[in-house]
Amino acid sequence: MGRVAMAWGLLGVIALLTQALVRLTPLAVEAIEGGLTALQWAVLGLWVIVNAHAEGYRGFHRRFSPRVVARAMVLARRPRPLRVVLAPFFCMSLFHASRRGVWVARIVVVAIVLLILGVRQLAQPWRGIVDAGVVVGLGIGLASILYYVGRALRGHSLPVPPDLPEGERG
């Protein structure tokens, strides 16, 4: 049951990121294929670099992705009925995490929803420019999850703990 729970948690998170990539990539490509001014190309380049570092590397690779995998490994070792059913949400720290971890995860989800609603109001090519940066960040995030899964399955330690509630560690 543990390996199934781990797989369900990881595949759920991977599916969420993949769905966002599939939805946003055509919008980014549309903006680029529609022709950009020199200023728009400069903004696109800068935005992609900023998102690769801030969202992709710092947000996903250093924090979110290893935590998702660490929590999936907890599911493999100690599956519980609620955690198994809601494994993707457990892996994203939306419940059964430290108080701070749950709040941070929930605030990030709300912030992402608000940003999505805001970006939808932008006209092309600006929406596509924003989406291009997000696509790069999400791509790094997805690759990072796969990287950390590979490392964890080969017995390597992860750079972050699973952030379980006080009294239940590792």
N, C-alpha and C positions, 0 to 999 in steps of 0.2 A: 504494500500500500504506500510505503514511503517514497519509492521511486516514481510511482504514478503521480503522487501529490507534487513531487518536485517537478516532474515534467509538465504537469498541468499549470503550475505556477509560472514556470519559465515560458512555456508556449503562450500562455495568456498575455504576458507582458510583451513578448516578441510580436505577437499578433497585433497588439495595440499600436506598437511603434511602426510595424510594417504597414498597417492600415493608414496611418498618418502619412507615411512616406508615399504610398501609392496615391493618396488623395492630393498631396501637395506638389509632388514632382511635376505633373503636367502644367500646373499654374506657373511654376518657376520657369519651365521650358517655354511656355507661351510668351512670357514677358521677354525672354531673351530672343526668341525667334521673331517677335514683333518689332525688334529694333530698339536699341537704347541710345540715348545721347551720351556724350563723353562723361557728363556729370553722373548720369545713371549708371554707367559702367563703373565709375569710381566708387559710387555708393555700394553697388553690388559687390565689388571686390572687397571693400572694407568690411561690409556687413558679413560676408561669408567668412572672412578671417576672424572677426570678432565672435561670431557664433561657433566656429570650429573650436576656438579656445574656450570661451565662456560656457556655452551649452554643451558642446561635444566633449572637450577634455575635462574641464573643471566640474561641470555638472554631472555628466554621464560617466565618463571614464574613471574619475577619481572618487565619486560619491554614489550616485544612483545605481550604476551597473554592478559594482562589487557588492553593494548592499542587497540588491535583488537576488544575486546568486548566493550570498551568505544565508539569506532567509530561506531560499529554496533548499539549501543543504539542511537547514533545521527541519524543514518539512520531511526530507528524506529520512532523517534520524528519528524524529518524534512527530509523526502525523497525528493530528487530532481532528475529529469530524468537522468542526466548523472551519478550521484552517484548511483542510483538504478541499471542502466545497468552495471556499472563497480564496483559494490559493493565489491567484494573480493579485488580489487585493492585499493578501498577507505579504506577498513578496514585495509589494510597493509600499509597505509600512503603513497602510491605511487603517490597520487595527493590529492589536497585540504587539505593540512596540512601546518604547519608552514614551512617556507623556510628551516630551519634546519632539520625538520622532513622528508621532501620530499627528501632532499639530503642524509640524513642518510639511509633512506629506499632504495633508488636507489643504493647507494654504497654497501649496504649489499647484494642486489640482484646480482650485478656484482661480488662481492667477492665470493659469494656462487657458481656462475656459474664457475668462475675461479678455485675454489677449487675442484669442481666436475670434471672438465677437468683434473686437476692435479692428483687427486686420481685415476681416471680411468687408469692412466699410471702405477700404482703400481701393482705388481704381488701378488697373494695369497701367504701367508696368510696375508701380510701387508695390502692389500686393505680391506680384511675382518675385520682386527683389527681396522682400521680407521672407517670403516662403523659401527662396533659394538658400538663405542662411539657415532657416529652420531645417530644411532637408539635409544640409550638411551636418548639423548638430545631431539630428535624429539618426543619420547614417552612422556617425561615430558611436552614438549610444548603442545602436543595435550590434555593431561590430564588437563593442566593448563587452556586452553581455555574452556574446559567443566566445570571446577571448577568455573571460573569467570562468565560464562554464568549463571550457577545456582545461584550464589550470586547476580548477577545483576537482574535476573528475580524475586528474592525474595526481591528486594528493597535495597540491600546493596550497599554502594558506592564502587567504584573501586579505587585502589591505585594510578592510574595515570589518568591524564586528556586525552581527545580525541585528543589533539594537533591539533586544527583547526587553520586556518590562523588568523592573527591579526584582531581583530574587530568582529570575529565570535567565541564566546566561548560557551562551553557546549552544 
